[in-house]
Amino acid sequence: MGINIGLDIGAISLKLAALGKPADHAALEALCAAHPEYRLLAFGDRPLLISDYRRISGSPIQSTYDLLRELYEVIPEDRVEGMRVTGSGSRTIAKVLGLFFENEFKAIARMISTWYPETRTIFECWPRWSTTPGRSSTRRPTWEAGSEAVRHHAGGGRADRQR
């Protein structure tokens, strides 16, 4: 047991990230083989599964169910250690599915402070193409953390978010 899943459920789209332990690599790789809309990356020695953006077409509950059904068709439920939801459509999904809601800014700040403690600032400034589901592009969002970035303190101060 070691896969942690994050679902970002917005007003228009849904996406999933799953961070496993090294022993989970084969299971996550099998999901990518079964569903090409997933891709497998490395996060240090840990496998990181990312889904493509999906339109929710006004049905966030059904879209979330469909995404999780694909996941559980390949990944046994006992391999999942935890699941959190974030985004503008996530509170309803959290209640319906009995999941934990997570404020996205706090989640980002916690992740960066855990994995990149030298970071001092976070800017979440995604270009328009990355939030347009279904748009054909071979470009993928990338991010870097370094000693010159400044960590955003979630829950207080200003939010350096622009769209």
C-alpha positions in Angstrom: 0.0 0.0 0.0 1.5 3.3 -1.0 -0.2 5.2 -3.8 -1.5 8.6 -2.9 -4.0 10.2 -5.3 -4.9 13.8 -5.8 -7.9 14.8 -7.9 -8.3 18.4 -9.1 -11.9 19.0 -10.0 -12.6 22.4 -11.5 -15.6 24.0 -13.1 -14.6 22.8 -16.6 -12.0 20.0 -16.2 -10.8 17.2 -14.0 -7.3 15.8 -13.6 -5.6 13.2 -11.5 -2.1 12.8 -10.0 -0.9 9.6 -8.2 2.3 9.4 -6.4 3.5 5.9 -5.6 6.4 4.2 -3.9 9.0 2.5 -6.0 7.2 -0.9 -5.6 4.1 0.7 -7.3 5.9 1.5 -10.5 4.7 -1.6 -12.4 1.0 -1.1 -11.4 1.1 2.6 -12.5 2.9 1.6 -15.7 0.1 -0.9 -16.4 -2.5 1.9 -16.0 -0.6 4.0 -18.6 -0.5 1.0 -21.0 -4.3 0.5 -20.6 -5.2 4.2 -20.9 -2.9 6.4 -23.1 -4.4 9.6 -21.5 -2.2 8.9 -18.5 1.6 9.4 -18.4 4.2 8.2 -16.0 6.9 10.5 -14.7 9.6 10.1 -12.1 9.6 12.1 -8.9 13.0 11.1 -7.5 12.8 7.4 -7.2 9.0 7.4 -6.9 6.6 7.0 -9.8 4.3 9.9 -10.5 1.2 9.3 -12.7 -0.5 12.3 -14.3 -3.8 12.2 -16.3 -4.6 14.5 -19.1 -7.2 17.2 -18.5 -10.7 16.0 -19.1 -13.8 18.0 -19.7 -16.5 17.4 -17.1 -19.3 18.5 -19.4 -21.4 19.8 -16.5 -21.2 16.5 -14.7 -18.4 16.5 -12.1 -19.7 13.5 -10.2 -20.0 11.3 -13.2 -16.7 12.4 -14.6 -14.9 11.7 -11.3 -16.6 8.3 -11.1 -15.4 7.5 -14.7 -11.8 8.5 -13.9 -11.7 6.5 -10.7 -13.3 3.5 -12.4 -10.4 3.5 -15.0 -7.9 3.7 -12.2 -9.4 0.9 -10.1 -9.8 -1.4 -13.2 -6.0 -1.7 -13.2 -4.9 -0.6 -9.7 -6.2 -2.7 -6.8 -7.9 -0.6 -4.2 -5.7 -1.9 -1.4 -2.7 -0.3 -3.1 -4.2 3.2 -2.6 -3.0 4.7 0.7 -5.0 8.0 0.5 -6.9 10.3 -1.8 -7.6 14.1 -1.6 -9.6 16.4 -3.8 -9.0 20.0 -4.6 -10.5 22.6 -6.9 -13.7 24.6 -7.3 -15.8 21.5 -7.9 -14.3 19.4 -5.2 -16.4 20.0 -2.1 -19.4 18.2 -3.5 -17.3 15.3 -4.8 -15.6 15.1 -1.3 -19.0 14.8 0.4 -20.5 12.3 -2.2 -17.4 10.0 -2.2 -16.4 10.5 1.4 -13.0 11.9 0.5 -10.9 14.7 2.1 -11.2 18.2 0.6 -7.9 20.0 0.4 -7.4 23.7 -0.3 -5.2 23.8 -3.4 -2.9 26.6 -2.2 -2.2 24.9 1.1 -1.6 21.6 -0.8 0.9 23.3 -3.1 2.7 25.0 -0.2 2.8 21.8 1.8 4.2 19.8 -1.1 6.9 22.4 -2.0 7.9 22.9 1.7 8.2 19.1 2.1 10.1 18.3 -1.1 11.9 21.6 -1.7 12.4 23.2 1.7 14.8 25.8 0.3 12.1 27.3 -1.8 11.0 30.8 -0.8 8.3 31.7 -3.4 5.7 29.8 -5.6 4.0 31.4 -8.5 1.1 29.5 -10.1 0.9 31.1 -13.5 -0.1 28.5 -16.1 -0.5 29.6 -19.7 -3.9 29.4 -21.2 -3.2 26.4 -23.3 -2.6 24.2 -20.2 -6.1 24.8 -18.9 -7.9 24.2 -22.2 -9.0 20.6 -22.2 -8.8 18.8 -25.5 -6.5 21.2 -27.1 -3.9 19.4 -29.1 -0.5 20.3 -28.0 2.7 18.3 -27.4 3.8 20.9 -24.9 3.4 19.9 -21.3 3.5 22.1 -18.2 6.9 21.9 -16.5 8.0 23.4 -13.2 11.2 23.9 -11.4 12.0 24.6 -7.8 15.2 26.3 -6.7 16.8 28.1 -3.9 15.8 31.5 -5.4 12.0 30.7 -5.5 10.0 31.9 -2.5 7.5 29.7 -0.7 3.9 31.0 -0.6 2.7 30.8 3.0 -0.8 29.4 2.6 -3.5 30.7 4.9 -2.0 34.2 5.1 -0.4 36.9 3.2 -0.9 37.5 -0.5 -1.5 34.8 -3.1 0.8 35.1 -6.0 -1.8 33.7 -8.5 -2.6 35.3 -11.7 -4.6 34.0 -14.6 
